[in-house]
Amino acid sequence: MIINKNTDLFRYDLQVPPKNWGSEFFNEEYFFEGLGHKNKAKLYFFTDSPAIANSLGQTACCEKECEYYYLPTLRTTEPLRLIDFSRCISIFQMLCTLQDLNIDVLTDQFRTFENENTFLQLRTIFENISQEPDTQKKISLIYSLKVHSQGQYSDVGLFGQRLTDFENGIKFRQIIKEIYPDADGYIWREFNDPRGLSYCLFDSEKLSEKLSISLIYI
């Protein structure tokens, strides 16, 4: 998918965001004991919906017991070439999209972060779905394709995050860039939210400086 130049993007931050988006900006909110920083690949996450950014900011403030958050707005300076998961409503559909692009993430190099489980454990189920001729059995297999044992087949939001969580992000970007050097990232719809899409960008070269920044008290 091509995202047009001059598309407005939004996010929230609990700390003052930088004037220019660069890899030196490391959000301390996403550091986890024993795992390190969730964004080890130093990727860039946004949404095209200010309502979603505000909702996420309010939730983060409640969890971290903060009184306010920042809401920066920026704009794309060039068109973005993105892998499009925006119409996917199941993990199976997301994996089909990757398969169509010759991108294989069903290996032991991608972790689910549930115990020592990896994406490799999903490979047999995915292959059986593709080969199953019976519709009802195929649907049952699709329902069993989950990131976590207590998750749902429709956890596209979580799967979109897991693709780039911790060390996964380093490997995923490497795989994409080797096959599609011009790819800028991917988009997906978290929690089936009709208000907008989430963006994961591999770098900040096509992003403007902040157009504006609001300080929101809750």
Backbone torsions as a table, in degrees:
resi	resn	phi	psi	omega
1	MET	NA	141.8	176.2
2	ILE	-104.1	122.4	174.0
3	ILE	-97.1	127.5	-172.7
4	ASN	-65.2	153.9	169.2
5	LYS	-59.9	149.4	178.9
6	ASN	69.1	28.7	171.8
7	THR	-85.2	128.6	-179.5
8	ASP	-79.1	136.2	177.8
9	LEU	-126.7	153.3	-174.2
10	PHE	-136.8	161.1	173.0
11	ARG	-163.3	172.8	171.9
12	TYR	-117.7	156.1	173.9
13	ASP	-143.4	142.1	175.7
14	LEU	-88.3	-12.9	174.9
15	GLN	-120.3	162.4	-176.2
16	VAL	-60.4	120.4	179.8
17	PRO	-73.2	157.1	-177.1
18	PRO	-75.4	160.8	174.9
19	LYS	-68.3	-44.1	177.3
20	ASN	-113.6	135.3	-179.3
21	TRP	-78.9	118.6	179.5
22	GLY	-143.7	169.1	-175.3
23	SER	-68.7	-12.5	179.7
24	GLU	-75.4	-15.0	179.6
25	PHE	-83.5	115.5	-174.5
26	PHE	-126.7	109.2	-176.5
27	ASN	-71.1	114.1	-176.7
28	GLU	-67.5	-15.4	-178.1
29	GLU	-61.8	-27.1	-172.0
30	TYR	-105.4	36.9	174.2
31	PHE	-97.9	129.7	-176.3
32	PHE	-122.7	132.6	179.9
33	GLU	-59.7	128.9	178.4
34	GLY	87.2	-19.8	-178.7
35	LEU	-114.8	-23.2	-176.9
36	GLY	87.8	-154.7	-178.0
37	HIS	-80.8	136.4	-177.9
38	LYS	-64.3	-30.8	-177.6
39	ASN	-103.6	61.4	-178.4
40	LYS	-65.9	-26.7	179.5
41	ALA	-79.7	-6.5	-180.0
42	LYS	56.7	52.9	177.6
43	LEU	-89.8	177.6	-174.9
44	TYR	-126.0	125.1	-174.0
45	PHE	-117.2	131.7	-178.3
46	PHE	-144.0	174.9	169.8
47	THR	-134.8	156.5	176.7
48	ASP	-93.1	10.8	-178.1
49	SER	-122.9	117.2	175.3
50	PRO	-63.3	-29.6	178.5
51	ALA	-64.5	-41.8	177.9
52	ILE	-65.9	-44.3	179.2
53	ALA	-58.4	-42.1	178.1
54	ASN	-65.0	-42.9	179.0
55	SER	-60.8	-43.8	179.1
56	LEU	-65.4	-39.7	178.3
57	GLY	-63.1	-43.3	179.2
58	GLN	-64.2	-41.5	178.3
59	THR	-63.4	-44.3	-179.6
60	ALA	-63.2	-39.0	178.6
61	CYS	-62.9	-41.5	179.1
62	CYS	-65.3	-42.2	-178.5
63	GLU	-68.7	-38.4	-176.4
64	LYS	-95.5	0.4	-179.6
65	GLU	56.3	49.7	177.0
66	CYS	-101.5	158.2	-179.4
67	GLU	-94.7	-17.6	-176.5
68	TYR	-156.3	166.9	173.9
69	TYR	-144.3	163.2	178.9
70	TYR	-100.3	144.7	178.5
71	LEU	-126.4	87.9	177.7
72	PRO	-81.1	147.7	175.3
73	THR	-121.5	135.1	176.0
74	LEU	-140.2	-177.1	-172.6
75	ARG	-143.2	147.9	175.4
76	THR	-74.7	136.3	-179.2
77	THR	-96.4	-13.0	176.4
78	GLU	-145.4	161.7	175.8
79	PRO	-60.7	146.0	178.4
80	LEU	-106.6	136.7	174.7
81	ARG	-102.3	111.0	-171.0
82	LEU	-126.3	141.9	168.9
83	ILE	-68.8	130.5	-169.4
84	ASP	-105.8	106.8	172.6
85	PHE	-105.1	12.3	-167.9
86	SER	-63.8	-24.3	-179.4
87	ARG	-100.9	3.4	-179.0
88	CYS	-77.8	132.3	177.8
89	ILE	-118.1	6.9	176.5
90	SER	-147.5	157.5	175.7
91	ILE	-61.8	-36.4	178.5
92	PHE	-57.8	-44.5	179.4
93	GLN	-63.9	-37.6	178.1
94	MET	-65.0	-41.4	178.3
95	LEU	-67.6	-34.6	175.8
96	CYS	-64.0	-40.2	177.7
97	THR	-60.3	-45.1	178.4
98	LEU	-65.8	-40.6	178.9
99	GLN	-61.6	-41.2	178.2
100	ASP	-60.8	-26.0	179.8
101	LEU	-95.7	7.4	-178.6
102	ASN	61.4	35.9	178.6
103	ILE	-109.5	119.5	-176.4
104	ASP	-109.6	113.5	176.0
105	VAL	-110.9	0.6	-177.7
106	LEU	-85.7	63.6	-178.8
107	THR	-132.1	172.3	179.2
108	ASP	-80.3	4.2	176.3
109	GLN	-85.4	-9.6	178.0
110	PHE	-114.0	122.6	-177.8
111	ARG	-97.4	150.8	174.1
112	THR	-90.2	-16.9	-176.8
113	PHE	65.6	27.9	166.1
114	GLU	-114.7	106.0	-173.0
115	ASN	56.5	-130.8	179.2
116	GLU	-105.9	18.4	-176.7
117	ASN	-66.8	149.0	178.0
118	THR	-129.4	170.2	177.5
119	PHE	-64.2	-20.8	-178.7
120	LEU	-58.4	-30.1	-179.4
121	GLN	-69.0	-12.2	177.8
122	LEU	-91.5	-12.7	-172.9
123	ARG	-61.6	-47.6	-177.7
124	THR	-60.1	-43.1	179.4
125	ILE	-62.6	-45.9	-178.6
126	PHE	-60.7	-44.2	-179.2
127	GLU	-67.5	-37.5	178.7
128	ASN	-65.9	-36.1	177.4
129	ILE	-60.4	-45.3	-177.0
130	SER	-65.7	-28.3	-175.2
131	GLN	-97.6	-12.7	-174.9
132	GLU	-74.6	120.1	-179.4
133	PRO	-81.8	-23.3	-176.8
134	ASP	-82.4	124.3	-174.4
135	THR	-61.7	-45.9	-177.6
136	GLN	-65.2	-40.5	177.4
137	LYS	-66.1	-37.5	178.4
138	LYS	-62.6	-43.9	179.3
139	ILE	-62.8	-42.0	179.1
140	SER	-61.4	-40.0	178.4
141	LEU	-66.8	-40.2	177.6
142	ILE	-60.3	-40.8	179.0
143	TYR	-65.3	-25.6	-178.2
144	SER	-86.5	-6.3	-178.0
145	LEU	-84.9	97.9	-173.8
146	LYS	-129.3	153.7	175.7
147	VAL	-77.3	-41.2	179.4
148	HIS	-121.1	154.1	-177.5
149	SER	-61.2	-30.6	179.9
150	GLN	-98.5	9.8	-177.5
151	GLY	-87.6	-167.9	-179.5
152	GLN	-126.1	154.6	176.9
153	TYR	-61.8	-22.6	-176.0
154	SER	-94.3	13.3	-178.5
155	ASP	-76.1	58.5	-179.2
156	VAL	-67.3	-31.3	178.0
157	GLY	-63.7	-46.5	179.6
158	LEU	-66.1	-42.8	-179.6
159	PHE	-64.3	-38.3	176.4
160	GLY	-60.5	-33.6	176.1
161	GLN	-75.3	-43.9	-176.3
162	ARG	-62.0	-27.1	178.6
163	LEU	-56.8	-29.1	-175.0
164	THR	-127.3	12.1	178.0
165	ASP	-72.5	134.6	174.2
166	PHE	53.8	-129.7	-177.5
167	GLU	-69.0	-21.6	178.9
168	ASN	-55.0	-40.1	-176.4
169	GLY	-63.5	-37.8	178.9
170	ILE	-63.5	-45.8	-178.8
171	LYS	-69.4	-41.8	-177.1
172	PHE	-63.1	-46.9	178.3
173	ARG	-61.0	-40.2	179.3
174	GLN	-60.2	-45.7	-179.5
175	ILE	-62.7	-46.7	-178.0
176	ILE	-62.0	-46.7	-175.3
177	LYS	-67.9	-29.6	177.6
178	GLU	-68.1	-35.8	-177.8
179	ILE	-91.2	-40.3	-177.2
180	TYR	-128.7	82.7	-176.4
181	PRO	-58.5	-25.9	-177.5
182	ASP	-88.2	-1.8	-178.4
183	ALA	-68.5	137.4	-178.9
184	ASP	-103.4	-8.4	-178.7
185	GLY	148.7	-149.0	180.0
186	TYR	-151.2	162.1	176.3
187	ILE	-127.7	148.8	176.8
188	TRP	-154.1	166.7	-177.9
189	ARG	-108.7	110.4	-178.9
190	GLU	-81.6	135.8	176.6
191	PHE	57.5	24.5	-177.6
192	ASN	52.2	35.6	-176.3
193	ASP	-73.6	117.2	-177.4
194	PRO	-72.6	-9.1	-175.2
195	ARG	-75.9	-21.4	-179.2
196	GLY	168.9	-173.6	-174.1
197	LEU	-116.3	157.1	172.6
198	SER	-97.8	143.9	-178.9
199	TYR	-119.8	133.0	167.4
200	CYS	-117.2	116.6	-178.3
201	LEU	-110.3	139.2	-175.9
202	PHE	-75.7	-25.0	177.1
203	ASP	-152.8	179.4	-173.8
204	SER	-111.5	13.6	-173.9
205	GLU	-63.6	-26.9	-176.6
206	LYS	-105.4	23.2	179.5
207	LEU	-113.5	140.9	177.8
208	SER	-78.1	172.1	165.6
209	GLU	-65.4	169.0	177.7
210	LYS	-59.4	129.6	174.4
211	LEU	-79.0	-36.1	179.1
212	SER	-159.3	163.7	175.4
213	ILE	-147.0	129.2	179.9
214	SER	-110.8	143.4	174.6
215	LEU	-104.3	115.0	-173.4
216	ILE	-108.2	120.3	175.6
217	TYR	-95.1	145.2	179.5
218	ILE	-116.6	NA	NA
